[in-house]
């Protein structure tokens, strides 16, 4: 039963003060966060970001839960760490204890605000929009489950908000809201599908409505401000190479704009889109590099460079995150257990800054930059 009283929002019914998104302040103190995914005591590692993009270790902050211990080989996802648009709250999944955690953010300092059951098994990805949080649980039959979050970071489960995935063996990888907050999408690797959920003002999602991915193994994705969903395809299109596709999802109706544009690399998985919606960057875990795409006004894709950014020898690029203003791109290098940084030029080209943090645990996953 949905909790709506005479048109009053669910926030009022549950006594929750929502967090309304605001644009990140590029002049605010920068930080980059990573997660250990430790099976005994999961923690978030924080790094202070200097104006030139370099990083300095800050501290480690326990999530109050347990990670999987296996890192990406277990989670297989994008979005295990998620920073709110305001930059004031950080969310983390605890795949080993089936929980999610929330933190208040002050520069590179975190204060644990809450940790609660995720509403399912093996949470792998989490997202937030205007005080509504949804977590993607990949274990068992899989589901999505909703929460409200107040300005202090306290999480309140939305009763009866869990919704199924397209099928019980879908291989869920990523969950995210669109720009309006009225649509949720989930990529499903095994099902080769992308599922959409309509989200009401009360925070409850309906669905899923699944549509086939243009190429095989859809993984990471992001929305532009023009209702375009841009998704990576780890196994790519008919040619067998990795690829990226774009879709118009206006009003929940799906139209393919660019079908499986190959990047000529291997295992394109993690993907980010610049704030202006004109560029996409995708991490190719199998070939150790980062590809760049241009996005036109309609939402069609053009490969700019298959190797816009390359990692040090032995590098394995996983999660990606852009800072406010798209000045810097940070990548989790699982091969060298480090965070690699790039500055982003106006034309979308990347300038390597090198490994800015090293000595990360082998199980490290997720990255969020501000």
BELKADA-V514782 format. One record per pair of residues at least 4 apart in sequence whose ideal C-beta (glycine too) atoms are under 8 Angstrom apart, sorted by the first residue. I is the first residue (numbers start at 0). J is the second residue. D is the distance in Angstrom with one decimal. If there is no record, write none. Layout:
BEGIN
{{I;J;D} {I;J;D}}
END
This chain:
BEGIN
{{0;158;7.7} {0;159;6.4} {1;9;7.9} {1;159;7.8} {1;199;7.7} {1;201;5.7} {1;203;5.2} {2;9;5.1} {2;12;5.0} {2;13;7.0} {2;157;7.6} {2;158;6.6} {2;201;6.6} {3;7;7.0} {3;8;7.9} {3;9;6.6} {3;12;7.5} {3;201;5.0} {4;11;7.9} {4;12;5.7} {7;11;4.8} {7;12;6.2} {8;12;7.4} {8;200;6.0} {8;201;6.4} {9;13;6.0} {9;15;8.0} {9;147;6.9} {9;157;6.9} {9;201;4.3} {9;202;5.1} {9;203;7.6} {10;15;4.8} {10;16;7.2} {10;17;5.1} {10;130;6.6} {10;147;6.2} {10;202;7.9} {13;147;6.1} {13;155;5.4} {15;130;7.1} {15;147;4.4} {15;148;7.6} {15;149;4.9} {15;153;7.7} {15;155;5.4} {16;130;7.9} {16;149;4.7} {16;150;5.3} {17;129;6.0} {17;130;2.7} {17;131;7.6} {17;147;6.9} {17;148;7.5} {17;149;6.9} {17;150;7.7} {18;83;6.3} {18;85;6.3} {18;87;6.8} {18;88;6.2} {18;127;7.8} {18;129;7.2} {18;130;4.8} {18;148;5.9} {18;149;6.9} {18;150;5.3} {19;85;7.4} {19;129;5.6} {19;130;6.9} {20;83;6.6} {20;84;3.5} {20;85;5.5} {20;128;6.8} {20;129;5.7} {21;84;6.7} {21;85;4.9} {22;84;7.2} {22;323;7.6} {23;27;7.1} {23;84;7.1} {23;85;7.6} {23;86;4.9} {23;323;3.5} {23;324;7.8} {23;369;6.0} {24;86;7.5} {24;323;6.9} {25;322;7.7} {25;323;4.5} {25;324;4.2} {25;326;7.2} {27;86;6.9} {27;106;7.9} {27;323;7.6} {27;369;7.3} {28;47;7.2} {28;48;7.7} {28;106;4.0} {28;107;7.0} {29;47;7.3} {29;48;3.1} {29;49;7.5} {29;50;7.9} {29;322;6.2} {29;323;7.9} {29;368;7.4} {29;369;6.0} {30;45;6.0} {30;46;6.4} {30;47;6.0} {30;48;5.6} {30;57;7.1} {30;104;7.5} {30;106;6.0} {30;107;3.9} {30;368;7.4} {30;369;5.4} {31;45;7.7} {31;46;4.6} {31;48;5.7} {31;54;5.8} {31;320;7.3} {31;329;5.4} {31;338;6.4} {31;356;7.5} {31;366;6.7} {31;367;7.3} {31;368;4.7} {31;369;7.8} {32;43;5.4} {32;44;6.9} {32;45;5.5} {32;46;7.5} {32;80;5.9} {32;82;7.3} {32;89;6.1} {32;109;7.7} {32;365;7.7} {32;366;7.0} {32;367;4.7} {32;368;7.6} {33;43;7.1} {33;44;4.7} {33;46;7.6} {33;80;7.4} {33;331;6.4} {33;338;6.5} {33;356;7.6} {33;359;6.4} {33;363;5.6} {33;364;7.9} {33;365;6.3} {33;366;5.5} {34;41;6.8} {34;42;7.3} {34;43;5.4} {34;44;7.2} {34;62;7.7} {34;66;7.2} {34;79;6.1} {34;80;5.4} {34;91;5.6} {34;363;6.7} {34;364;5.6} {34;365;4.3} {35;41;6.1} {35;42;4.8} {35;43;7.7} {35;44;6.5} {35;59;7.7} {35;66;6.4} {35;359;8.0} {35;360;5.1} {35;362;6.3} {35;363;6.0} {36;41;6.2} {36;66;3.5} {36;67;5.6} {36;68;6.8} {36;69;7.4} {36;70;5.1} {36;73;7.8} {36;74;7.1} {36;79;7.6} {36;94;6.9} {36;95;8.0} {36;360;7.8} {36;362;4.4} {36;363;6.6} {36;364;4.9} {36;365;7.8} {37;41;5.3} {37;42;6.4} {37;65;7.4} {37;66;5.0} {37;68;6.6} {37;360;6.8} {37;362;6.4} {38;65;5.8} {38;66;5.7} {38;67;6.5} {38;68;3.0} {38;69;8.0} {38;95;5.2} {38;362;7.8} {39;65;6.6} {39;68;7.9} {40;61;5.8} {40;65;6.8} {41;61;7.3} {41;62;4.5} {41;64;5.3} {41;65;5.6} {41;66;3.9} {41;91;7.2} {41;93;5.2} {41;95;7.0} {41;96;7.8} {41;100;7.9} {42;59;4.9} {42;60;6.1} {42;61;5.0} {42;62;6.2} {43;59;7.2} {43;60;4.9} {43;62;6.4} {43;80;7.2} {43;89;7.0} {43;91;5.9} {43;102;6.9} {43;109;6.1} {44;56;7.8} {44;59;5.5} {44;359;7.1} {44;363;7.6} {45;57;4.1} {45;58;5.6} {45;59;7.4} {45;60;6.5} {45;107;4.5} {45;108;7.1} {45;109;6.1} {46;54;4.1} {46;55;6.4} {46;56;5.9} {46;57;5.7} {46;107;6.5} {46;338;7.2} {46;355;7.5} {46;356;5.5} {47;54;6.8} {47;55;4.6} {47;56;8.0} {47;57;5.1} {47;106;7.1} {47;107;4.4} {48;52;6.9} {48;53;7.6} {48;54;5.9} {48;107;7.7} {48;322;7.1} {48;327;7.5} {48;368;7.2} {48;369;7.7} {49;53;4.7} {49;54;7.3} {49;55;6.9} {51;352;7.9} {52;326;7.3} {52;327;4.5} {52;340;5.1} {52;342;5.8} {52;352;5.2} {52;355;7.2} {53;340;7.3} {53;352;7.0} {53;355;5.5} {54;338;6.6} {54;340;7.1} {54;355;4.0} {54;356;5.0} {56;356;6.9} {57;107;3.9} {57;108;7.0} {58;107;7.6} {58;108;7.2} {58;109;8.0} {60;102;6.6} {60;109;4.2} {60;111;6.6} {61;111;6.9} {62;91;5.2} {62;93;5.6} {62;98;7.9} {62;100;4.0} {62;111;7.0} {62;114;6.2} {63;93;7.7} {63;98;7.5} {63;100;5.7} {63;111;5.9} {63;114;4.0} {64;93;2.9} {64;95;7.1} {64;96;4.2} {64;98;4.1} {64;99;8.0} {64;100;6.0} {64;114;5.3} {65;93;5.8} {65;95;3.6} {65;96;4.1} {66;93;6.2} {66;94;5.9} {66;95;5.1} {66;362;6.7} {67;73;4.0} {67;74;6.2} {67;94;4.0} {67;95;5.1} {67;121;7.4} {67;362;7.5} {68;73;7.4} {68;95;6.4} {68;362;5.9} {69;73;3.4} {69;74;7.6} {69;362;6.3} {70;74;6.9} {70;333;7.2} {70;360;8.0} {70;361;6.6} {70;362;3.8} {70;363;6.3} {70;364;5.1} {71;75;6.5} {71;317;5.7} {71;333;6.3} {71;364;5.5} {73;94;6.5} {73;121;7.8} {74;79;5.8} {74;92;7.7} {74;94;5.8} {74;121;8.0} {74;123;4.7} {74;137;7.8} {74;364;5.6} {75;123;7.0} {75;137;7.5} {75;170;7.4} {75;172;6.3} {75;188;7.2} {76;123;3.8} {76;124;4.8} {76;135;7.4} {76;137;7.0} {76;171;7.5} {76;172;5.0} {76;173;6.0} {77;124;6.3} {77;172;6.3} {77;173;4.2} {77;218;6.6} {77;219;3.9} {77;220;7.7} {77;268;7.3} {77;269;5.3} {77;270;7.3} {77;318;6.6} {78;123;7.8} {78;124;3.7} {78;125;6.2} {78;126;6.3} {78;135;7.6} {78;173;5.3} {78;174;6.3} {78;175;6.7} {78;219;8.0} {78;365;7.6} {79;91;6.9} {79;92;5.0} {79;94;7.8} {79;123;6.2} {79;124;6.2} {79;125;7.4} {79;318;7.6} {79;364;5.1} {79;365;3.8} {80;89;6.8} {80;90;7.2} {80;91;5.4} {80;92;8.0} {80;318;7.8} {80;364;7.9} {80;365;3.5} {80;366;6.5} {80;367;4.5} {81;89;7.3} {81;90;4.6} {81;91;8.0} {81;124;7.9} {81;125;5.0} {81;126;5.6} {81;127;6.2} {81;367;6.5} {82;86;6.2} {82;88;7.5} {82;89;5.4} {82;90;7.9} {82;104;7.4} {82;367;4.1} {82;368;7.6} {82;369;5.8} {83;87;6.0} {83;88;4.3} {83;89;7.4} {83;90;7.6} {83;127;5.3} {84;128;7.7} {86;104;6.2} {86;323;7.5} {86;369;4.7} {87;103;6.7} {87;104;5.6} {87;150;7.8} {88;101;6.0} {88;102;6.8} {88;103;6.5} {88;104;6.4} {88;112;7.5} {88;127;7.1} {88;148;6.6} {88;152;5.4} {89;101;7.2} {89;102;4.4} {89;104;5.4} {89;109;6.4} {89;367;6.4} {90;99;6.2} {90;100;7.0} {90;101;5.4} {90;102;7.7} {90;125;4.7} {90;127;6.2} {90;132;6.6} {91;99;6.8} {91;100;4.7} {91;101;7.9} {91;102;7.4} {91;125;7.4} {91;365;7.2} {92;98;7.9} {92;99;5.6} {92;117;7.0} {92;122;4.1} {92;123;6.1} {92;124;6.9} {92;125;5.6} {92;134;6.8} {93;97;7.2} {93;98;4.2} {93;99;6.6} {93;100;6.2} {93;114;6.9} {93;117;7.7} {93;122;7.0} {94;121;5.1} {94;122;5.9} {94;123;6.3} {97;116;6.1} {97;117;5.3} {97;119;7.0} {97;120;5.5} {97;121;6.8} {97;122;6.5} {97;136;7.6} {97;138;7.5} {98;114;5.2} {98;115;6.2} {98;116;5.7} {98;117;5.6} {98;122;7.3} {99;114;6.8} {99;115;6.4} {99;117;5.0} {99;122;5.8} {99;125;5.7} {99;132;7.6} {99;134;5.2} {99;146;7.7} {99;154;7.1} {100;111;6.6} {100;113;6.9} {100;114;4.1} {101;111;7.8} {101;112;4.6} {101;113;4.9} {101;114;7.4} {101;132;8.0} {101;148;6.2} {101;152;4.2} {101;153;7.6} {101;154;5.6} {102;109;4.1} {102;110;6.2} {102;111;5.7} {102;112;5.9} {102;152;6.5} {103;109;7.0} {103;110;4.5} {103;112;5.4} {103;151;6.9} {103;152;5.1} {104;108;7.6} {104;109;6.1} {104;369;7.4} {105;109;7.8} {105;110;7.3} {110;152;7.9} {112;151;5.9} {112;152;2.6} {112;153;6.1} {112;154;7.8} {113;152;5.8} {113;153;5.2} {113;154;4.6} {114;154;8.0} {115;146;7.3} {115;154;4.9} {115;156;6.6} {116;156;7.7} {117;122;4.0} {117;134;4.9} {117;136;5.6} {117;144;6.4} {118;134;6.5} {118;136;6.5} {118;142;7.0} {118;144;2.7} {118;145;7.8} {118;146;8.0} {118;156;6.6} {118;160;7.4} {118;161;5.3} {119;134;7.6} {119;136;2.8} {119;138;6.6} {119;139;6.8} {119;141;7.1} {119;142;4.7} {119;144;5.8} {119;161;6.7} {120;136;5.7} {120;137;7.8} {120;138;3.0} {120;139;4.6} {121;136;6.2} {121;137;5.0} {121;138;3.1} {121;139;7.7} {122;134;4.9} {122;135;6.7} {122;136;5.2} {122;137;7.5} {123;135;5.8} {123;136;7.5} {123;137;4.6} {123;171;6.8} {123;172;7.4} {124;134;7.3} {124;135;4.2} {124;171;7.6} {124;172;7.1} {124;173;5.2} {124;174;4.7} {125;132;6.7} {125;133;7.3} {125;134;4.7} {125;135;7.1} {125;174;7.2} {126;132;7.2} {126;133;5.7} {126;174;5.2} {126;175;4.8} {126;176;5.6} {126;183;7.6} {127;131;6.8} {127;132;4.7} {127;133;7.9} {127;148;6.5} {127;176;7.7} {128;176;4.0} {128;180;3.8} {129;180;5.4} {130;147;6.0} {130;148;5.6} {130;149;7.2} {131;145;6.7} {131;146;7.6} {131;147;6.4} {131;148;7.7} {131;176;7.9} {131;180;6.8} {131;198;7.0} {131;202;4.6} {132;145;6.9} {132;146;4.2} {132;147;7.2} {132;148;5.2} {132;154;6.7} {133;143;5.3} {133;144;7.0} {133;145;5.2} {133;146;7.5} {133;174;6.0} {133;176;7.6} {133;183;5.9} {133;204;7.0} {134;143;6.9} {134;144;5.5} {134;146;7.3} {134;174;7.4} {135;141;7.8} {135;143;5.6} {135;171;5.4} {135;173;7.2} {135;174;3.9} {135;185;6.1} {136;141;6.0} {136;142;5.2} {136;143;7.2} {136;144;6.5} {136;171;7.9} {137;141;5.5} {137;170;7.5} {137;171;4.6} {137;172;7.9} {139;167;7.8} {140;163;6.7} {140;164;7.4} {140;167;4.0} {141;163;7.2} {141;164;4.3} {141;167;6.7} {141;169;6.0} {141;171;5.2} {142;161;4.8} {142;162;6.2} {142;163;5.6} {142;164;6.4} {143;161;6.9} {143;162;5.2} {143;164;7.5} {143;174;6.3} {143;183;6.9} {143;185;6.6} {143;196;6.9} {143;204;6.6} {144;156;7.4} {144;157;7.8} {144;160;5.8} {144;161;4.5} {144;162;7.9} {145;156;7.5} {145;157;4.0} {145;160;3.6} {145;161;7.8} {145;202;5.7} {145;203;6.7} {145;204;6.4} {146;154;4.8} {146;155;6.2} {146;156;5.4} {146;157;6.1} {146;160;7.9} {147;154;7.3} {147;155;4.6} {147;157;6.4} {147;202;6.3} {148;152;6.4} {148;153;6.9} {148;154;5.5} {148;155;7.6} {149;153;4.9} {149;155;7.6} {156;160;7.3} {157;202;5.5} {157;203;6.5} {160;202;7.2} {160;203;5.7} {160;204;6.9} {162;196;6.2} {162;204;5.3} {162;205;7.4} {162;206;6.2} {162;207;6.7} {163;207;7.0} {164;169;4.6} {164;171;5.6} {164;185;6.6} {164;187;6.3} {164;190;7.9} {164;194;6.3} {164;207;6.6} {165;169;5.3} {165;187;5.8} {165;190;5.4} {165;192;5.3} {165;194;5.0} {165;207;5.6} {165;209;3.9} {166;187;8.0} {166;190;5.8} {168;189;5.8} {168;190;7.5} {169;187;3.7} {169;188;7.6} {169;189;5.7} {169;190;4.1} {169;192;6.9} {169;194;7.8} {170;187;5.8} {170;188;3.7} {170;189;3.2} {170;190;6.6} {171;185;5.8} {171;186;7.2} {171;187;5.5} {171;188;7.5} {172;185;7.9} {172;186;4.6} {172;187;7.1} {172;188;5.1} {172;217;7.2} {172;218;5.0} {172;219;7.1} {173;185;6.9} {173;186;4.8} {173;218;6.8} {173;219;5.4} {173;220;5.9} {174;183;6.5} {174;184;7.2} {174;185;5.0} {175;183;7.2} {175;184;6.0} {175;220;6.7} {175;221;6.8} {175;222;6.6} {176;180;5.1} {176;182;6.9} {176;183;5.8} {176;198;7.4} {176;222;7.6} {177;181;7.0} {177;182;4.2} {177;183;7.8} {177;184;7.1} {177;222;4.5} {177;226;6.4} {177;228;7.6} {177;248;7.0} {178;222;5.7} {178;223;7.5} {178;224;5.0} {178;226;7.2} {180;198;6.6} {181;197;6.7} {181;198;5.3} {181;199;7.9} {182;195;6.2} {182;196;7.1} {182;197;6.4} {182;198;6.5} {182;248;6.8} {182;251;6.5} {183;195;7.0} {183;196;4.2} {183;198;5.7} {183;204;5.7} {183;206;7.8} {184;193;5.9} {184;194;7.0} {184;195;5.5} {184;196;7.7} {184;220;6.7} {184;222;7.5} {184;228;6.1} {184;248;7.4} {185;193;7.0} {185;194;4.6} {185;196;7.6} {185;207;7.1} {186;193;5.6} {186;212;7.6} {186;217;4.3} {186;218;5.9} {186;219;7.2} {186;220;5.7} {186;230;6.2} {187;191;7.3} {187;192;4.7} {187;193;7.0} {187;194;6.2} {187;209;7.5} {187;217;7.0} {188;216;4.9} {188;217;6.5} {188;218;6.2} {188;233;7.2} {190;209;7.2} {191;211;6.4} {191;212;4.9} {191;215;5.7} {191;216;6.9} {191;217;6.8} {192;209;4.6} {192;210;6.7} {192;211;5.8} {192;212;5.9} {192;217;7.3} {193;209;7.1} {193;210;6.0} {193;212;5.8} {193;217;5.8} {193;220;7.5} {193;228;7.2} {193;230;6.6} {193;246;7.6} {193;253;8.0} {194;206;6.6} {194;207;3.7} {194;208;6.9} {194;209;4.6} {195;206;6.0} {195;207;6.4} {195;208;5.0} {195;209;7.7} {195;210;7.4} {195;248;6.7} {195;251;5.9} {195;253;7.4} {196;204;4.0} {196;205;6.4} {196;206;3.7} {196;207;5.6} {196;208;7.7} {197;204;6.8} {197;205;5.1} {197;206;6.2} {197;251;6.2} {198;202;6.9} {198;203;7.2} {198;204;5.0} {199;203;5.3} {199;204;7.9} {199;205;7.5} {208;251;6.9} {210;253;4.7} {212;216;7.9} {212;217;4.1} {212;230;7.0} {212;232;6.5} {212;244;7.1} {213;232;7.1} {213;236;6.9} {213;242;7.8} {213;244;4.0} {213;246;7.8} {213;255;5.7} {213;258;4.4} {213;259;4.8} {214;232;3.6} {214;234;7.0} {214;235;5.2} {214;236;4.2} {214;242;4.8} {214;244;6.1} {214;258;7.6} {214;259;3.8} {215;232;6.0} {215;233;7.5} {215;234;3.7} {215;235;6.4} {215;236;7.5} {216;232;5.8} {216;233;4.0} {216;234;4.1} {217;230;5.0} {217;231;7.1} {217;232;5.6} {217;233;8.0} {217;244;7.9} {218;230;7.4} {218;231;4.9} {218;232;7.1} {218;233;5.0} {218;267;7.4} {218;268;4.4} {218;269;7.2} {218;270;7.5} {219;230;7.1} {219;231;5.0} {219;268;5.8} {219;269;4.5} {219;270;4.0} {219;271;7.9} {219;281;7.4} {219;319;8.0} {220;228;5.8} {220;229;6.2} {220;230;3.8} {220;231;6.9} {220;270;6.0} {221;228;7.7} {221;229;5.7} {221;270;6.0} {221;271;5.8} {221;272;4.1} {221;279;7.3} {222;226;7.1} {222;227;6.9} {222;228;5.6} {222;229;7.7} {222;248;7.9} {222;272;7.5} {223;227;4.4} {223;229;6.9} {223;272;5.8} {223;276;3.5} {223;294;6.7} {223;298;6.7} {224;276;5.4} {225;276;6.2} {225;296;7.7} {225;298;6.2} {226;247;6.4} {226;248;5.6} {226;249;4.4} {227;245;5.6} {227;246;6.9} {227;247;6.0} {227;248;7.4} {227;256;6.7} {227;276;7.2} {227;294;7.2} {227;298;3.5} {228;245;6.9} {228;246;4.7} {228;248;5.1} {229;243;6.4} {229;244;7.5} {229;245;4.9} {229;270;6.6} {229;272;5.7} {229;279;5.1} {229;292;7.8} {229;294;6.8} {229;298;7.8} {229;300;7.2} {230;243;6.9} {230;244;5.6} {230;245;7.7} {230;246;7.4} {230;270;6.9} {231;241;7.2} {231;242;7.7} {231;243;5.4} {231;267;4.4} {231;268;5.8} {231;269;7.1} {231;270;4.4} {231;281;5.0} {232;236;6.9} {232;241;6.5} {232;242;4.5} {232;243;6.7} {232;244;6.3} {232;259;6.1} {232;267;6.5} {233;241;6.2} {233;266;5.0} {233;267;5.9} {233;268;5.2} {233;284;7.9} {234;239;7.3} {234;241;7.3} {235;239;5.9} {235;240;4.6} {235;241;4.7} {235;242;4.1} {235;259;6.3} {235;261;5.9} {235;267;7.3} {236;240;7.4} {236;242;4.8} {236;258;7.1} {236;259;3.0} {236;261;6.4} {237;259;7.4} {238;261;5.8} {240;261;4.3} {240;262;7.1} {240;263;5.7} {240;264;7.1} {240;265;7.6} {241;261;6.7} {241;262;5.4} {241;263;8.0} {241;264;5.4} {241;265;6.0} {241;266;6.0} {241;267;3.5} {241;281;7.7} {241;283;6.0} {241;285;7.7} {242;259;4.0} {242;260;5.8} {242;261;4.7} {242;262;6.6} {242;267;6.7} {243;257;7.7} {243;259;7.7} {243;260;5.6} {243;262;6.6} {243;267;6.4} {243;270;6.9} {243;279;6.5} {243;281;5.8} {243;290;7.8} {243;292;5.9} {243;300;6.0} {244;255;6.8} {244;257;5.9} {244;258;5.8} {244;259;5.4} {244;260;7.0} {244;300;7.5} {245;255;7.7} {245;256;4.4} {245;257;4.5} {245;294;7.0} {245;298;5.0} {245;299;6.5} {245;300;5.2} {246;253;5.4} {246;254;6.5} {246;255;5.7} {246;256;6.2} {246;298;7.9} {247;252;7.8} {247;253;7.2} {247;254;4.4} {247;256;5.6} {247;298;6.0} {248;252;7.2} {248;253;5.5} {256;297;6.4} {256;298;4.6} {256;299;5.1} {256;300;7.6} {257;298;7.6} {257;299;4.8} {257;300;4.0} {260;292;7.0} {260;300;4.7} {260;301;7.4} {260;302;5.9} {261;302;7.3} {262;267;5.7} {262;281;6.5} {262;283;6.8} {262;290;3.9} {262;292;7.7} {262;302;5.9} {262;305;4.8} {263;302;7.8} {263;305;4.5} {264;283;3.9} {264;285;7.3} {264;286;4.3} {264;288;6.0} {264;290;5.8} {264;305;5.2} {264;306;7.3} {265;283;5.7} {265;284;7.6} {265;285;3.1} {265;286;4.1} {266;283;5.7} {266;284;4.3} {266;285;3.4} {266;286;7.1} {267;281;4.7} {267;282;7.3} {267;283;5.1} {267;290;6.8} {268;281;7.5} {268;282;6.1} {268;283;7.5} {268;284;5.3} {268;317;7.3} {269;281;6.9} {269;282;4.2} {269;284;7.9} {269;316;7.3} {269;317;6.0} {269;318;5.2} {269;319;4.8} {270;279;6.1} {270;280;7.1} {270;281;4.6} {270;282;7.6} {270;319;7.1} {271;279;7.0} {271;280;5.4} {271;319;4.7} {271;320;6.6} {271;321;5.3} {271;328;7.4} {272;276;6.1} {272;278;7.0} {272;279;4.9} {272;294;7.2} {273;277;6.0} {273;278;4.4} {273;279;7.6} {273;321;6.5} {273;325;4.6} {273;343;7.6} {273;347;7.7} {274;321;7.5} {274;323;8.0} {274;324;7.3} {274;325;5.6} {275;325;7.4} {276;294;6.0} {277;293;6.7} {277;294;5.5} {277;347;7.5} {278;291;6.3} {278;292;6.9} {278;293;6.4} {278;294;6.6} {278;303;7.9} {278;325;7.8} {278;343;8.0} {278;347;4.3} {279;291;7.2} {279;292;4.4} {279;294;6.0} {279;300;7.2} {280;289;5.7} {280;290;7.1} {280;291;5.5} {280;292;7.8} {280;307;7.1} {280;308;7.7} {280;319;6.1} {280;321;7.8} {280;328;6.1} {280;349;7.7} {281;289;6.9} {281;290;5.1} {281;292;7.3} {281;319;7.8} {282;289;5.5} {282;316;3.8} {282;317;6.3} {282;318;7.4} {282;319;5.3} {282;330;6.1} {283;287;7.1} {283;288;5.3} {283;289;6.9} {283;290;6.2} {283;316;6.6} {284;315;5.6} {284;316;6.0} {284;317;6.3} {284;333;7.8} {287;309;6.8} {287;310;5.0} {287;313;7.8} {287;314;4.6} {287;315;6.3} {287;316;6.5} {287;334;7.1} {288;305;7.2} {288;306;4.7} {288;307;7.7} {288;308;6.4} {288;309;4.8} {288;310;6.7} {288;316;7.0} {289;306;7.7} {289;307;5.6} {289;308;3.7} {289;309;7.5} {289;310;7.9} {289;316;6.0} {289;319;7.4} {289;328;7.7} {289;330;6.6} {289;341;7.6} {289;349;6.8} {290;302;6.9} {290;304;6.5} {290;305;4.9} {290;306;7.1} {290;307;6.0} {291;302;7.8} {291;303;4.5} {291;304;5.1} {291;307;3.8} {291;308;7.8} {291;347;5.3} {291;348;7.3} {291;349;7.0} {292;300;4.9} {292;301;6.4} {292;302;5.7} {292;303;6.1} {293;300;7.2} {293;301;4.5} {293;303;5.3} {293;347;6.7} {294;298;6.2} {294;299;7.3} {294;300;6.1} {295;299;4.9} {295;301;7.2} {303;307;6.7} {303;347;6.0} {303;348;7.9} {304;348;7.4} {307;347;7.5} {307;348;6.4} {307;349;4.9} {308;328;7.4} {308;330;7.5} {308;341;5.2} {308;349;4.1} {308;351;6.5} {309;314;7.7} {309;351;7.4} {310;314;2.6} {310;315;7.5} {310;316;5.7} {310;330;7.3} {310;332;5.4} {310;334;7.2} {310;335;7.4} {310;339;5.8} {311;332;7.3} {311;335;5.8} {311;339;7.4} {311;353;8.0} {311;354;6.6} {313;334;4.6} {313;335;5.8} {314;332;4.8} {314;334;4.7} {314;335;5.6} {314;339;7.2} {315;332;6.4} {315;333;4.4} {315;334;3.5} {315;335;7.9} {316;330;5.0} {316;331;7.3} {316;332;6.1} {316;333;7.8} {316;339;7.6} {317;330;7.4} {317;331;4.4} {317;332;7.5} {317;333;5.0} {317;364;7.1} {317;366;7.9} {318;330;7.2} {318;331;4.5} {318;364;6.8} {318;365;5.5} {318;366;4.2} {319;328;6.5} {319;329;7.2} {319;330;5.4} {319;331;7.9} {319;366;6.9} {320;328;7.5} {320;329;5.2} {320;366;4.7} {320;367;5.5} {320;368;4.0} {321;325;5.1} {321;327;7.2} {321;328;5.5} {321;329;7.9} {321;343;7.3} {321;368;6.6} {322;326;5.5} {322;327;4.6} {322;328;7.9} {322;329;7.5} {322;368;4.7} {322;369;6.5} {323;369;6.3} {325;343;5.4} {326;342;6.6} {326;343;6.2} {327;340;6.0} {327;341;6.8} {327;342;5.8} {327;343;6.6} {327;352;7.7} {327;368;7.0} {328;340;7.3} {328;341;4.5} {328;342;7.9} {328;343;5.5} {328;349;6.5} {329;338;5.7} {329;339;7.3} {329;340;5.5} {329;341;7.8} {329;355;7.7} {329;366;5.8} {329;368;5.0} {330;338;7.0} {330;339;4.8} {330;340;7.7} {330;341;7.4} {330;366;7.4} {331;338;6.1} {331;359;7.6} {331;363;6.5} {331;364;7.3} {331;365;7.4} {331;366;4.9} {332;336;7.2} {332;337;4.8} {332;338;6.9} {332;339;4.9} {332;354;7.0} {333;361;7.8} {333;363;7.1} {335;354;6.7} {335;357;7.3} {336;357;6.7} {336;358;6.4} {336;359;4.4} {336;360;7.1} {336;361;6.3} {336;363;6.8} {337;354;4.2} {337;355;7.8} {337;356;5.9} {337;357;4.4} {337;358;7.6} {337;359;6.2} {338;354;7.0} {338;355;5.6} {338;356;4.1} {338;357;8.0} {338;359;7.1} {338;366;6.9} {339;351;7.5} {339;352;7.9} {339;353;7.0} {339;354;5.4} {339;355;7.1} {340;351;7.8} {340;352;4.0} {340;353;6.9} {340;354;7.9} {340;355;4.5} {341;349;4.1} {341;350;6.2} {341;351;5.6} {341;352;6.2} {342;349;7.3} {342;350;4.5} {342;352;6.1} {343;347;7.0} {343;348;7.8} {343;349;6.2} {343;350;7.9} {344;348;4.6} {344;349;7.5} {344;350;6.6} {359;363;4.2}}
END
